[in-house]
Amino acid sequence: MLTLSGSLRVFLALEPCDMRKSFDSLHALVAAQLGEDTLGGAVFAFTNRTRTLIKLLHWDGTGLWVHAKRLEKGTFCWPKPSDEKGKRA
């Protein structure tokens, strides 16, 4: 059974991800790119380049879950990475 609390933190990977990745590879992405601990109970969301597939990585206290969903029509609405170069003063 998957139980999520009201204080759940969700992290979105803004850059597209290789959707062949699973537990270990997604865990490595979280550690390397976000510097976060996957065992902290947060949910980490990844999508592909075309935004038709989403994967969620979540630790429930006993093990890692990888949830996946593929859209047959349409795309996921996903924020775009900001251009940090243009915003620095």
N, C-alpha and C positions, 0 to 999 in steps of 0.2 A: 504494500500500500504506500502510495506517495503522499506525504503530508507536507504542505507548504505553509509557513507562518506569515503573518501580516508584516513582519519586519524583514522579509526576504530581500536580499540584494540581488540584482540582475545586472550582469555585465554583457554588453554587446560588442562583439568583434566587428569593427566597422569595415575592415578590409575583407574581401571574399576569402573563403577558406577552401582547401581541397577536401571535398566531401567524402573522399575515401578514408579520411582519418577517423579513428575510433578512440577508445579509452586512453591509451598511452600517448598517442600523438596529440590529441586535444588537451590532455593534461599538460604536456610539454609546452604547447602554445600558450596556455594560461600562465604558466610559470615564467616563460621567457619573455613574452610580449607584455603581459599585464603586471607581472610581479605579484600575483595573487596566489593564495593557497586554495586549491580546489577542495580541500577537506574542511573548509570553513562554513559550508552550508549554502553558499551563494550558487546561483545558476549562471552558467556561461553560455551565451548564444552565439552560434556561428551560422553563416549562410554562404551559398555559392555565388558565383559571379552573376548569374541570371536571376537571382533572388527567388528561385522556385523551390528551393530545398532549405530546410532549417534543421540544425542539430543543437540540442541542449545538453550540457554536461552538468550533472548535479550529484553531490555527495549527500546521502541520506542518513549517515551515521554508521552504516554497516557496509556500504560499498558505493561505487560510482554507477550512476545511471547515465545512459546515452539515449535521449529521446530523438526521434527523427520524424519529420513530416515533409512530404512532397506534394506540392500543389499541382493539380491537373490543369487548372486554368488560373491565369492571373499571376501576380507576384507579391511577395511580402514587401510591405512598406518598411524601409530601413534607412536610418540616418546616414548621410555621407560624411566622410572624414573632412574635418576643416583644414583649410590651408594655413598652417601655422606660420609659414614664411611671411605671408602678407599681413599677419596680425602682430608681429613683433615690432616693438618700437625701438 
